[in-house]
Amino acid sequence: MLITGGSGFIGTNAAVYFAAKGWDITCLDNFSRPGSRVNEAFLKQAVPNIIVLEMDVAKDVPAVSEHIAQGDYDVILHAAAQVAVTTSVTDPLLDFNTNALGTLAVLDGARRATKKPIVLYTSTNKVYGGLEHVVVKEEGTRYVFPDMPHGVPEEMLLDFHSPYGCSKGTADQYVRDWSRIYDVPTVVFRQSCIYGGHQFGIVDQGWVAFLTMRALFGKPITIYGDGKQVRDILHVNDLVRAFDAAIARIDATRGQIYNIGGGAGYTSSILEFVSFLEKKIGTVAVSHSDWRPGDQKLYISDVRKAEHDFGWKPAIALEEGFDDMFAWIKENRAVLEPLVV
C-alpha cells in the first residue's frame, strides 16, 4: 500500500492499521505540516520495514506519477492535501496545486501502472458548499435538518464554496471519472469531522483536537459564528475500518462516492462540545468572532449507502473516542503545546 500524506493524521493511523494486517507500507509526504516529523518517527518505530519517501504531490508531479506507474501497489490511499479553508483563500494557487494537480499526479500514475491499483481518495463534505438551499432549523444549542433526519446524501447538489471546496471538489470528480475512463478502481470518501490520535489539529481542520488542546493547555477558545454549527464526528479508527471494508468489497465500491462521518447518531455543535470539554477538563475561556467564509451551519453525513454497499457504520461513541485522543494529547503534550497558538 502507498499512502500519500503518510505522515499526516489519517495517513499515520492507516499505516499502523494496515501494517498490523500484514501489508507492506510505503508513505509519501512533503513534511510541510507541523507534527509530520513526529508522526514519521512514530511510524518508523511502530511499523516494521516501512518505507518513507519525501516527495511533494504538488511540486514533484512527474516524479510522483512515475513512481506510482513503475510501482507495484495494490492500493493507494491518497490523503495528501492542503486542508485549511483560510489558506486556500490567501493562497489559492498553492491550494489548487496541492489538492487538484497533486491528485491528478497520483491518478496519472495509477492509469499508467501495469496493474491498476485501487485508489482511495479522502475528499470532504465541503464539496456541498454552504447548503443554503436546504431547510435548517435553529434550536437551543444547535441547528437541525427538519427534512433530512439521516443527513446529507451523496445525491446532494455539488456547490464548491471557497477555493478549498473548488480544489477538493475538482479532485473528487477526477477520481470518480478515472474509474469510468481508465478503469482504475477508485473510491471517493467525502469525509466529515474526523478526530483521534496523531492529529495536530488547527483552527481550520481537526477542530475536535484543536479545541481540546487549547482547553487542556489553558488557552481561550474562539467560537466563530454563534457556535450552533453542527458536524457529525467520526473517530479515525472507524474511518480506517471504512477504507478496509471498501477495499474488501471493491467490486461493489469501485467508481462510487460515499459520505463518511459519524452520521446522525454521532453529532455535536460547537457549543455542545465546549460544554463536553468543561465536564472533562474544567472551565474553558471562550470568545466570539464573525462567521468564517464557507462555514456550513450544519452538516451531517447520511452514511446509509456505505452500510448498504460494504457493511460499514460508525461504532465509536464520543466518550470512547475522546478518551483515546485525550490520552494521546497528554502523552505528547511537550510536542503539541508549543504548536497551539
C-alpha positions in Angstrom: 0.0 0.0 0.0 1.1 3.5 -0.8 -0.2 6.3 1.4 0.3 9.9 0.2 0.3 12.2 3.2 1.6 9.2 5.0 2.9 11.2 8.0 -0.3 13.1 8.4 -3.1 12.3 10.8 -5.1 9.9 8.7 -2.1 8.5 6.9 -0.3 7.6 10.2 -3.4 5.8 11.6 -4.0 4.0 8.3 -0.3 2.9 8.1 -0.5 1.4 11.6 -3.8 -0.4 10.9 -2.9 -2.0 7.6 0.7 -2.9 8.7 -1.0 -4.8 11.6 -2.8 -6.8 8.9 0.5 -7.7 7.3 0.5 -5.2 4.5 3.8 -3.6 3.2 3.5 0.1 3.7 5.2 3.0 1.7 4.5 6.5 2.9 4.9 9.6 0.8 4.9 13.0 2.4 6.4 16.5 1.9 6.6 17.1 5.7 5.2 20.6 5.5 2.7 20.2 8.3 3.6 20.7 11.9 3.9 17.3 13.6 4.6 15.3 10.4 8.2 14.6 11.5 6.8 13.5 14.9 4.5 11.1 13.1 7.3 9.9 10.9 9.4 9.0 13.9 6.5 7.2 15.4 5.8 5.2 12.3 9.5 4.1 11.9 9.3 2.8 15.4 5.8 1.2 15.2 5.7 -0.2 11.7 8.3 -2.8 10.7 10.0 -2.3 7.3 8.1 0.8 6.5 9.4 2.9 3.6 9.1 6.7 3.9 9.7 8.9 0.9 10.0 12.7 1.0 8.0 13.8 -2.1 5.6 16.6 -2.8 2.5 15.8 -4.9 2.2 19.5 -5.9 5.8 20.2 -6.7 7.1 16.8 -7.9 4.2 15.9 -10.2 6.3 13.9 -12.8 8.2 12.1 -10.1 5.0 11.2 -8.2 3.3 10.0 -11.3 6.3 7.9 -12.5 6.8 6.4 -9.0 3.3 5.1 -9.0 3.4 4.0 -12.6 6.5 2.0 -12.0 5.4 0.7 -8.6 3.6 -2.5 -7.7 1.0 -1.1 -5.4 -2.3 -3.0 -4.8 -3.9 0.0 -3.0 -3.1 3.8 -2.9 -4.7 5.8 -0.1 -4.4 9.4 -1.4 -4.6 11.5 1.8 -2.0 14.3 0.9 -3.8 17.6 0.9 -3.9 21.3 1.7 -6.6 21.2 4.4 -7.3 24.8 5.5 -10.1 27.0 4.0 -8.3 30.2 5.2 -5.0 29.1 3.5 -7.0 28.4 0.3 -8.4 31.9 0.4 -5.0 33.6 0.9 -3.1 31.3 -1.5 -5.5 29.7 -3.9 -2.7 28.6 -6.3 -0.9 26.6 -3.6 -4.3 25.1 -2.7 -5.1 24.1 -6.3 -1.6 22.7 -7.0 -1.8 20.5 -3.9 -5.3 19.3 -4.0 -6.2 19.2 -7.7 -2.9 18.9 -9.5 -1.5 16.7 -6.8 -4.4 14.3 -7.1 -4.1 14.3 -10.9 -0.4 13.2 -10.5 -1.5 10.3 -8.4 -4.2 9.3 -10.9 -1.9 9.6 -13.9 0.5 7.2 -12.3 -2.4 4.8 -11.5 -3.7 4.7 -15.0 -0.2 4.0 -16.4 0.6 1.2 -14.0 0.7 -2.3 -15.4 -1.5 -3.5 -12.5 -4.0 -0.7 -11.8 -4.2 -0.1 -8.1 -7.3 0.6 -6.0 -7.2 4.4 -5.3 -9.0 5.6 -2.2 -9.4 9.4 -2.1 -10.1 11.4 1.1 -12.5 14.1 -0.1 -14.6 16.4 2.0 -18.1 17.5 2.8 -17.1 21.0 1.7 -17.9 19.9 -1.9 -21.6 20.5 -0.9 -20.9 24.2 -0.1 -22.9 26.1 2.5 -26.1 24.1 1.8 -28.0 27.4 1.7 -30.8 25.7 -0.3 -31.5 23.2 2.5 -34.0 23.9 5.2 -32.2 24.4 8.5 -34.0 24.9 11.8 -32.4 26.7 14.8 -32.8 25.1 18.2 -31.4 25.9 21.7 -27.7 24.8 21.2 -27.7 23.6 17.6 -29.1 23.7 14.1 -31.0 20.7 12.7 -32.3 19.4 9.4 -36.1 19.1 9.8 -36.4 17.4 6.4 -33.3 15.2 6.4 -33.2 13.1 9.6 -30.5 10.9 8.2 -28.3 13.8 7.0 -26.9 14.8 3.6 -27.0 12.0 0.9 -24.5 11.6 -1.9 -27.1 12.8 -4.4 -27.0 16.3 -2.8 -26.2 19.1 -5.3 -22.5 19.9 -5.5 -21.6 23.6 -4.8 -17.9 24.1 -4.4 -17.7 27.1 -2.0 -14.2 28.5 -1.3 -11.0 27.8 -3.2 -10.6 24.7 -0.9 -14.0 23.4 -1.8 -13.2 24.0 -5.5 -9.8 22.2 -5.4 -11.1 19.2 -3.4 -14.2 19.1 -5.5 -12.2 19.1 -8.7 -10.1 16.2 -7.4 -13.2 14.4 -6.2 -14.7 14.4 -9.7 -11.4 13.4 -11.3 -11.1 10.4 -9.0 -14.7 9.4 -9.8 -14.2 9.7 -13.5 -10.9 7.8 -13.6 -12.9 4.6 -12.8 -15.1 5.2 -15.9 -12.5 6.4 -18.4 -9.4 4.4 -17.4 -10.9 1.5 -15.5 -8.9 2.4 -12.3 -10.9 1.1 -9.3 -11.4 4.3 -7.4 -13.4 5.1 -4.3 -14.2 8.6 -3.0 -14.8 9.3 0.7 -16.5 12.6 1.3 -15.5 12.9 5.0 -17.0 14.9 7.7 -15.2 15.7 11.0 -12.5 13.1 11.8 -10.7 13.1 15.1 -8.2 10.9 17.1 -4.6 10.4 18.0 -1.7 11.7 15.9 -3.8 14.7 14.8 -2.1 18.1 15.1 -5.3 20.0 14.8 -5.5 23.6 13.7 -8.3 26.1 13.8 -9.4 25.2 10.2 -9.1 21.5 10.3 -9.3 19.0 13.1 -11.4 21.2 15.4 -12.1 18.5 17.9 -8.4 18.0 18.6 -7.7 21.7 18.3 -10.3 22.8 20.8 -9.3 20.0 23.2 -5.7 21.0 23.1 -6.5 24.7 23.7 -8.7 23.8 26.7 -6.1 21.4 28.2 -3.3 23.9 27.7 -5.3 26.7 29.3 -5.7 28.8 26.2 -9.0 30.5 25.2 -11.3 29.1 22.6 -12.7 31.4 19.8 -16.2 30.5 18.6 -16.8 31.7 15.1 -20.4 32.5 14.4 -23.0 31.6 17.0 -21.5 28.2 17.9 -24.6 26.3 17.0 -22.9 24.8 13.9 -23.2 21.0 14.0 -21.0 18.3 12.5 -21.1 14.6 12.6 -17.9 13.4 14.2 -16.0 10.2 13.5 -13.1 8.6 15.2 -10.2 7.8 12.9 -10.3 4.1 13.7 -13.8 4.0 12.3 -12.6 5.8 9.2 -9.8 3.3 8.6 -12.2 0.5 9.1 -14.3 2.0 6.3 -11.2 2.1 4.0 -10.6 -1.6 4.7 -14.2 -2.6 4.2 -14.4 -0.7 0.9 -11.3 -2.4 -0.3 -12.7 -5.8 0.6 -15.9 -5.1 -1.4 -14.2 -3.3 -4.3 -16.4 -5.0 -6.9 -19.3 -3.0 -5.3 -17.5 0.1 -4.3 -15.3 0.9 -7.4 -16.4 4.1 -9.1 -18.6 5.1 -6.1 -18.7 8.1 -3.8 -19.6 7.8 -0.1 -20.4 10.3 2.6 -18.4 9.1 5.6 -18.8 10.5 9.1 -20.4 9.8 12.4 -23.9 10.1 10.8 -27.0 11.2 12.7 -26.0 9.2 15.7 -22.7 10.9 16.4 -23.1 14.7 16.2 -22.1 17.8 18.2 -22.4 21.5 17.9 -19.5 23.7 18.9 -21.4 24.9 22.0 -22.2 21.4 23.0 -18.6 20.3 22.5 -17.3 23.2 24.7 -19.8 22.0 27.4 -18.4 18.5 27.0 -14.9 19.8 27.4 -15.7 21.6 30.6 -17.1 18.4 32.1 -13.8 16.7 31.1 -11.2 19.4 31.7 -12.8 22.2 33.7 -13.7 25.8 32.9 -12.9 26.9 29.4 -12.3 30.6 28.4 -14.4 31.4 25.4 -14.5 34.4 23.0 -16.6 35.0 19.9 -15.8 36.2 16.4 -17.6 36.5 13.0 -18.6 33.6 10.8 -15.8 32.3 8.6 -16.3 32.1 4.8 -17.7 28.8 3.5 -18.6 27.6 7.0 -21.7 25.4 7.0 -24.2 25.9 9.7 -25.0 22.3 9.6 -23.5 19.2 8.1 -24.4 15.6 8.9 -23.4 12.7 6.7 -26.0 10.2 5.5 -23.9 7.1 5.9 -26.6 4.5 4.8 -25.1 4.0 1.3 -21.8 2.9 2.9 -23.6 0.4 5.2 -25.6 -0.9 2.2 -22.6 -1.3 -0.1 -19.9 -2.5 2.2 -21.4 -3.2 5.6 -19.8 -0.2 7.4 -21.3 2.1 10.0 -19.8 4.2 12.9 -19.2 2.3 16.1 -17.0 4.5 18.4 -19.0 6.9 20.6 -17.7 10.3 21.5 -16.8 9.4 25.1 -14.7 6.4 24.0 -13.1 8.2 21.1 -12.4 11.4 23.1 -10.6 9.4 25.8 -8.4 7.8 23.2 -7.5 11.1 21.7 -7.1 12.8 25.0 -4.6 10.2 26.2 -2.5 10.8 23.1 -2.6 14.6 23.6 -1.5 14.3 27.2 1.3 11.8 26.3 2.6 14.2 23.6 1.9 17.5 25.4 5.6 18.6 25.3 5.5 18.5 21.5 1.9 19.7 21.0 1.7 22.7 23.4 4.2 24.9 21.5 2.3 24.4 18.3 -1.1 25.5 19.6 -1.1 29.3 19.1 
